[in-house]
Amino acid sequence: MHETAAILLTLFVIFVAAQIGAEIAQRLKLPGVVGEIVAGCVIGPSALGWLSAEQIVAGTPLDVLAEIGVVLLLFSVGLETRLEDLKKVGRSAFLVGVLGVAVPFVMGSLWAHGNGFAWSKSLFIAAAFVATSAGITARVLQELGALQRIESRVILGAAVIDDILAMLLLGVVTSLQMGGGVSVGSLLLVLAQALGFVVIIGMVGTRVMRLRARWLDSPINPLSPLTIALAICLGLAFLSTEFGLAAIIGAFLAGMIASETHQREQLEHQTQPLLAFLTPFFFVLTGAKIDLSVFTSKSALIMLAVVTVIAVISKFIGGFLGALSLGRNSATIVGVGMIPRGEVGVVIASLGLASGVFSNQTYAVIVAMSLLTSIITPPVLAALLKRHAS
Amino acid sequence: MHETAAILLTLFVIFVAAQIGAEIAQRLKLPGVVGEIVAGCVIGPSALGWLSAEQIVAGTPLDVLAEIGVVLLLFSVGLETRLEDLKKVGRSAFLVGVLGVAVPFVMGSLWAHGNGFAWSKSLFIAAAFVATSAGITARVLQELGALQRIESRVILGAAVIDDILAMLLLGVVTSLQMGGGVSVGSLLLVLAQALGFVVIIGMVGTRVMRLRARWLDSPINPLSPLTIALAICLGLAFLSTEFGLAAIIGAFLAGMIASETHQREQLEHQTQPLLAFLTPFFFVLTGAKIDLSVFTSKSALIMLAVVTVIAVISKFIGGFLGALSLGRNSATIVGVGMIPRGEVGVVIASLGLASGVFSNQTYAVIVAMSLLTSIITPPVLAALLKRHAS
């Protein structure tokens, strides 16, 4: 009974803090998601402490709720994305994905090596600079009703490619760091698996759905289109982790598949209450994980500033160059949209800390950088989207 | 990453098992909830073992999801319940609540004492016979669209009274068991607090909502009626645990308050996807908690049969007598609707096990009885509601 009371109070506090944060942000003409992240920062362990550090680590109930929230978010983003539309921007998305990984990786390695790290360690650190987190950008695009814009499609397509490359890169640097060589064969196998997963689900899944959408209506449960779609979402989110990709990639593909059905609008409509209830947990926890105490040491502060600038500029350049064929304005939007880092950077940093490659300070800085990029991006992206209305 | 994959797989398995179970049950003309509970039994630790015992204990992510699911379920039941309607059946509901506690408590104590337990232990065991779990019955009533029937209102009103009395009883037996006396003054205080909570929230809350429903629309978030209602739901669910009541009582009151607003239909509509996604976790976990291995010992099996028969008959008699003023058919429905035990019985049994009052076998039998009543009731209740259509 006592545990139930404690968790209900925590859920209440997180949910209300998110609503208040979003409301204030929106009154200040900022995206609501900024307010939710800041709210998390405020109630998190390094400020008010209403959430303890133990409550928000991986595997806790709150963390699982947050994970479900971001999975559902990307599912709903997928629902608003047609495979046909993604194919049309395939070339740009591919370029943005590749350059958006290459530029930060090169700049990150050079910076780390310039700061005295051995090459194998430098490459590991640089890997933590690479992966874009689609969640933050997707939420801003959705809030502004901008998911149908060409830039949004490029960003979402690039996020899938970005994730595949980041996973490969992690495999390479881990093996280099452990003193092992890199087998081109095994890397190609990993690449083929991940690409195969995305392509098969994307192509075959959409085709099956187009032909067999009535299956969604066949169970007795009147909400069956939704429940079947949610089951597919959970299933593909799991499967994509088995192929080394982020869970949200599978959820996005599930949404994209479901968007081929005639029940699409109904599904979009029904997903809204789920997002309203569950995504705040993701964004509040994102904010709560920012360790504000890093900002009290001057050397860490300088390092954080440098790392964040490199992370922002390098990702922007990669995205901008990749999308240049869309024109400078659109390329700017794409470049900014790719900036947020997130879970994947944090995961790599955790691996680095556990294997002794990263000091505590390096770890804290990488995590803070990942989260800073998530706070910086939404207002800039929103302003750009409004200025260059399509 | 690995933990994320594991939890996503578990969520997928639970969710799909629930859908399959519900579908099969409904094709067999049984309520879907029976299928979800049986599905939990099948994938649970004592059968297939796809869910381990450690994954479903209190405080785990799955348990928290289940708790959120049942809280939202009772919130949505509250949304379909008007205070005015409850007041009309106040006298019957009160009688059903009081007799539905008194009869099982007396019969339970007599049985336990007759089996050689001392009086203080017997009263403790009997306390585990008492509390009705509104979740199961509410789900069946909702599935059959029967929440507007007079019997449903009596059952829901009685469930609130039942919960208050069960809480008082638990206080008494715990203190007797610990060798302490029972202070009438402190009991009256506990009673006054619980009643005060329910009455103030019920009366003042509904009045405020009737007058100030436009507050729900004032935030910028277009889903704000829902988000504010959900915040109130989580808040009252927590508060009711602070007053010693079950979380679902607070959630029910929150729904009842929100049903006074003009956004009521919109809220009912938006709550459906949340229920579709989250309540299966509650019912599957309910099933998964049934320890089937108890059924291999003959003495335990006999004890279980006797205890279940006493629990079913005593609760039925109490509910039936209390509701007799509605006529025999309605009284039968009310009596059956009150039969399911659930969390509260399990909680009392856990306290008994921890304090050494219950042996392992007694504990397992009480838990199995609580859950058996949850499986037996839905088909009987559904058949009765269909035969005596109002």
Interface residues (C-beta under 8 A of the other chain):
Chain A: M1 E3 T4 A5 I7 L8 L9 L11 F12 F15 V16 Q19 A22 E23 Q26 R27 G32 A58 G59 T60 P61 D63 V64 L65 E67 I68 V71 P219 I220 N221 L223 S224 L226 T227 I228 L230 A231 L234 G235 A237 F238 T241 E242 A247 Q270 T271 Q272 P273 L274 A276 F277 V347
Chain B: M1 E3 T4 A5 I7 L8 L9 L11 F12 F15 V16 Q19 A22 E23 Q26 R27 G32 A58 G59 T60 P61 D63 V64 L65 E67 I68 V71 P219 I220 N221 L223 S224 L226 T227 I228 L230 A231 L234 G235 A237 F238 T241 E242 A247 Q270 T271 Q272 P273 L274 A276 F277 V347
